[in-house]
Amino acid sequence: MIITCFRLALEELCRIWRDKSVFSLMIIAGLFYIAFYPQPYLNEATRDIPIIVIDHDQSISSQKLLLLIDASEGAKIVARADNLASAKAQLLARKAYGIVLIPHYFEREILAGRASPVALYGDGNYFLIYGKLAAGVGGAVATMGGDISLKRLVAQGLDPVAAMGLAVPLQSSQVALFNPQGGYATYVLPAAFILIMQQTLWMGVGLLWKSRTRNRYEIALREDYGSSFLIILITTLSKIFSYMTLYGFFFWLYTIVVPSWYNIPQLGAVWDLFLVSIPLLLSICLLGIIISYLLPSREAVVLLISPLGMILFFLSGISWPHEAMPDFIRYISYVFPTTAGIDAVVRINQMGATVANLRFELGVLWVLVMIYGSIAMLLAYKDSLTQTQLEKS
């Protein structure tokens, strides 16, 4: 029987190869995402965002401010304009993503001790670009403001050291733990690849199980031992073993090879990742089998699972932190294996955690395995009885 089970698993892998739709989803798509999905994020952080300057003051102070802005990490002056209308036209043409406007009498107001606001117009369609641009311009303005305050205090006769303490009472030192580059790729890619793995595995398993064709080894098992629950369990686990073998390879690519290829920090141990991959892949496969039984056709599998990607992206805690979610949404999110799986993989790979630090995440995954496994076995047994009755009739 053991040899038959291995042959059944091998035959299931052959079915993946023969079915063009399944092959495209489970293998071609998996490799395609590795090559092309990270491309927009290769620069990691947004830098030197092109801006247009409108300098109505044309003074030494305004030129100093513009030098500070141009020297910042977030902004780069690419053009100057005489009025807001012409600058806006260039912004709409995507020649720049922001406009900095220095008002008339900028230097005079500063020398008189009054505030002289500097306006920043940013393209809000690109939130990451706008945020980086606002930080760059804001930092330059704050630097110049602190320098002006310091000079005023020194001019009043205050000791320069004491004046520095009053002008800049607090100095912060920011250290980006686990993401030294402060990049978007380091943040989003490890989690996104786990979601991609779940999505393609669900669709592949769904298409295979909706085909309702039994391979010769499955037929041989049932002819020799009948359609008992034990035989259903053995055949189902044999097929799951084939899926886990294939996606164990993709898990290795996504968590070890791809991060190394794209210079994403890796601090965890391979053994810890392996221990997480077992319940993660098991729960994904079992939920995929359940979905296939609940849907009426192969087409319905793709139509349902494809739009789920964006919902699962939000529920996973990547863009919407779990701490900010309402409690009931956070609880619902743990119904999907990738919620706990992403937390576990990212904490191991990017934060250096061990399995001992992941009791909650592993507990959630193994609970999902037990729940989904029970439901999947019951559905498979019920479906087998139905098919047997149809064959007899």
Buried (B, 14 or more C-beta within 10 A) or exposed (E): EEEBBBBBBBBBBEBBEEBEBBBBBBBEBBEEBBEEBBEEBEEBBBEBBBBBBBBBBEBEBBBBBBEBBBEBBBBBBBBEBEEBEBBBEBBEEEEBBBBBBBBEBBBEBBBEEEEBEBEBBBBEEBEEBBBBBBBBBBBBBEBBBEBBBBEBBBEEEBEEEEBBBEBBEEEEEEEEEBBEBEBBBBBBBBBBBBBBBBBBBBBBBBBBBBBEEBBEBBEBBBEEEEBEEEBBBBBBBBBBBBBBBBBBEBBBBBBBEBBEEBEBBBEBBEEBBBBBBBBBBBBBBBBBBBBBBEBEEBEBBBEBBEEBEEEBBEBBBBEBEBEEBEEEEBEEBBEBBBBBBBBBBBBBBBBBBEBEBBEEBBEBBBBBBEBBBEBBBBBBBEBBEEBEEEEEE
